[in-house]
């Protein structure tokens, strides 16, 4: 097997990616496929942290638009990410990958609280660490939480695994069939063009810390494995 390019990475999985062919919730055929890919990554010696979204269950911004108080709606969304994290943890452990869930909100009955040093120690011991409940703050997306966790654990790259989005384009490819995908783009250019494949706050933070972002389609065959091997997939955003 080809060697990994990175030693420690942070993988952000969108909640929508877990739905598979369903309209809502978790497709366990999808989580099983992800677990087998992640096992390959761990067997390559990569230390892996994961942030998972919750959009397959709940979107705080949507609930707020329907009249729910925004802060409460966002906290509900954080709990949705915890449901996804626990489901992914169970699937990973079924294929023999030791996994810990750490939550930004205190839910000690089912997972650990987020403690940076403990998370790094888990990674050093070959355990996958899934960071749930975003950053623990309303109005902050899980993309931004992923960037923050990547900095905190010393990740070399932020892998943004999207659902049905295979990179960053100069226009919406669903509306413009002539839209061109970038293989490489700078943070500045992506921000100036308002290319929304990832949250602008996350992009700005990664620019400040010079952390590369790889945006790719998680549904592509062995996409996570190819990403950690440094293969040319999706779009890389860097200085």
N, C-alpha and C positions, 0 to 999 in steps of 0.2 A: 504493500500500500504506500502511496505517495506520502511523504512526510508533511507534517503541519507547518505552516508558515509562522503561526503565532503560538506562544506559550500560554497566554491567558487572555480570554476574550469574554465580552459581555454580549449575549444574544438577546435581542428584544423580539418576542413573538407576539404578533397582534392577536387579540382575542378572536377576531373574525376568522383567522386562519384555522381555528379549532373547530369550526362548524362543519367543515367538509361539505357534503351535499345537503346538510340540514339548513333550515332557516333560522335556527335558534339553538343555543346550548352547545354541547360538546359531542363531537363524533369520535368515538374511541378508536375507530380505525385510523383516524388522523393522528391521535396522540400516540398510538402504537407505532406508526411509521416514524414519527418524530423521535420516539424513544430509541428505536433501532439506529437511527442516524446519530443520535447523541452518544450512544454506546460506542460507535465507531470513533467518534471524536475523542472520547475519554480514553479509549484504547490506544490512540495516537499520542497520548501524553499531554493533551490539552487540558488546562484548568478552565472550567466553564461556569460562569454565572448567567442566570436567565432572569429577565423581567418579562412577565406576561401581562397582556392587556385584559380587559374585561368586556369589550364591545359585543361579544357574542351573547352576553347575558344582560348587560346594562350599560347605558351611556348617560353619564350625568348631564352632559350638555343637552341631550334630547329631552330628558326628564324635566330639566329647567325650562326649556322652551314650552313645555306643556303645562307649566305653572308651578312645578315643585321648587322649593327654595334651593338655590344653586349649591350652597355648601352641603346641605343634607343629601342632595342628589349625588354630589361628588363622593361623599363618604360611602354611599351605597355602591357606587361604581368601584371603589377600592375593595369592598367586600366581594364583589364579583370577581376581581382578579385573584382573590384568595381561593375561591372555589376552583378556578382554573389551575392555580398553582398546586393545590392538593391533588387534583385529578392527574396532572402531569407527573407529580411526585410518585403517585401510586403506579402509574404506567412504567416509569423509569425503574422503579425498584423491582417490578415484575421481570424485567430483562437483566437484572443484576447490577444496576447502576446505583450506588449509594447516594442518597439525595437528602438535602435538608431544605425546609422552607423557612425563610425569615420574613417577618412581617413588619412594616412600618407602623402598623397599629397593633396594640397589645392584644393578642388572642392566644395566650399561653397554653390553653387546653389543646390546641391543635398544631401549634408551630412555635418556633423560637422568635423572640423579638430580634429586630435587626441590630446586630452589634458588629461593627466593622472588623475588629480584630478576630472575632470568632468566625466570621464569614471567610476571611483570608485563610485562617487555619483549616477550615473545612476544605477549601480549594487545594491547599497544599497537600492534604491527605487524599486527594483524588475524588472528593465528593462534589457532586453538582449542587450548587446553591441557587434556589429559586427565590427571588425577591418579590414579595407580594405587597399589595396595598400601595403601590406607587411610592411616592415620597412621604405619604402620610398627610399631605397638604391638599386642600381643595384648590381648584383652579390650576392645578399642575398636571399636565398630561403624563401618561406612562412613557412616552418617548423622552420627555425631559427627565423623568425618574430614572430611565435607563442610562442616560448620559451621566447623571449624578452617581449612580452605582458603579458605572464603568470607571469614573475617576477614583472613587473610594477604594475599589479593589485593585487598582493599578492595571486595568485591562489595556492591551495594546491596540485594540480595535473594537468598535461598536458595530455589531452585525444587526442591521434593521431588517428582519424577515417580515415582509409584507404579504398580504393576501391578494393575489391577482395583480400585483404591481411589480414588474420585473426591472425596475430602475427609475431613473429620473429623466424626464423628457422636457424638450423645450416648449411643449404644448400638451394639452390633454389628448392622449392617443385615442381615447374613446370618442372624442369630438373631431379630431383632426387626424385622419389616417396617414398624413404625411409628417406627423410629429417625429422628431429625431431623438433617439435615446443617447444620452451621454455615457461614455465609458468611464471618463474621469471628469470631474468638475470641481472648481474651487468653492470653498465656503462662501466667499464674497459673491461670486457669480450666482450661486444658487439662491442666496438671500436677496440679491438685487432683482432677480427675475421672478421672485415670489413663487418658486417651485415648491409645491407643498407635499412632496413625498414624505417629508418628516416635519415635525414641529419646528417652527422657527427658533423658539427658545433653545431647544435641544441643539439645533445647528449652531447657534451663536455660542453656546457653552463649549461645544466641541472645537469650534474655531479658536476660542480663547485658550483652551488647553492643548490644542494641536492634536486632537484625537481623531484618527480617520474613521469615517462612517461608510459602511458598505450597505447599500440598499438593494435588496434582491427579492425574488418571488420564492416564497417558502414551498410552493407547490411544485417547483421544478425538481426533477429527479436528483436525489442526493445533494440538494442545494446547500445544506448546512455543512456537509463534508467538503464540498468544493470551496465553500467560503473560507473555512479555516485552513485549507490547503493553499489559499492565495490564488485560486483560479480566476480567470476573467469572467465573472458573472455580474449582472446588474450594473450598478454605478458606484464608483468609489468617490467619496467627497473628502478632499484634503486640501492643505494649504498649497 
